[in-house]
Amino acid sequence: EAGARFAFHRRLADALGGFLLGVSAALLGLSLKEASWAFLGVVLLIFGYYVLWTLTAQLARYDVSPLLAYLPDLFYGALASLLAWRLR
């Protein structure tokens, strides 16, 4: 039952995560002046999201709260907010 709850929250978090990752990538690309640094930043954003996404899947094995599926979303939402505030 805990695995089913985590899977449900994971599906919701994945939908929101794609949006937040896109917003974060766009804001990071706008904040960096050179195209090569912007590209590298976006690649690192994607890699970081994958690491957090995999970490939450591993934590699900230990019957932790299914709300940890939203950990990448919280991180990238905060990052997008910080980057948007910096661009203003």
C-alpha positions in Angstrom: 0.0 0.0 0.0 2.8 2.4 0.8 4.3 1.7 -2.6 1.1 2.5 -4.4 0.8 5.8 -2.5 4.3 6.7 -3.5 3.6 5.8 -7.1 0.6 8.0 -7.1 2.5 11.0 -5.7 5.4 10.3 -8.0 3.1 10.6 -11.1 1.8 13.9 -9.9 5.3 15.1 -9.0 6.6 14.1 -12.4 4.0 16.2 -14.2 4.8 19.3 -12.1 8.5 18.6 -12.2 8.7 18.8 -16.0 7.1 22.2 -15.9 9.4 23.5 -13.1 12.5 22.1 -14.8 11.5 23.9 -18.0 11.0 27.2 -16.1 14.3 26.8 -14.2 16.1 26.0 -17.4 14.7 29.0 -19.2 15.5 31.4 -16.4 19.0 30.0 -16.1 19.5 30.4 -19.8 18.4 34.0 -19.6 20.6 34.8 -16.6 23.8 33.5 -18.2 25.4 35.7 -20.8 27.3 33.3 -22.9 25.5 30.5 -24.8 28.1 27.9 -23.8 27.6 28.5 -20.1 23.9 28.5 -20.5 24.0 25.2 -22.3 26.2 23.7 -19.6 24.0 25.1 -16.9 20.9 23.5 -18.5 22.7 20.1 -18.8 23.6 20.3 -15.2 20.1 21.2 -14.2 18.8 18.1 -16.0 21.5 15.9 -14.4 20.6 17.3 -11.0 16.9 16.7 -11.5 17.7 13.1 -12.5 19.8 12.6 -9.3 17.1 13.9 -7.0 14.4 12.0 -8.9 16.4 8.7 -8.5 17.1 9.5 -4.8 13.4 9.8 -4.0 12.8 6.5 -5.7 15.5 4.9 -3.5 14.0 6.4 -0.4 10.6 4.9 -1.3 12.1 1.5 -0.6 12.4 2.4 3.1 8.7 3.3 3.6 9.3 7.0 4.1 6.6 9.6 3.5 5.2 9.5 -0.1 5.4 13.3 -0.1 9.2 13.0 -0.6 8.3 12.4 -4.2 7.9 16.2 -4.4 11.5 16.8 -3.3 12.8 17.6 -6.8 9.8 19.9 -7.4 10.5 21.8 -4.2 14.1 22.2 -5.0 13.6 23.3 -8.6 10.6 25.5 -7.6 12.9 27.3 -5.1 15.6 27.6 -7.8 13.2 29.0 -10.3 11.9 31.6 -7.8 15.5 32.6 -6.9 16.4 33.0 -10.6 13.2 34.9 -11.4 13.9 37.3 -8.5 17.5 37.7 -9.7 16.4 38.6 -13.2 13.9 41.3 -12.1 
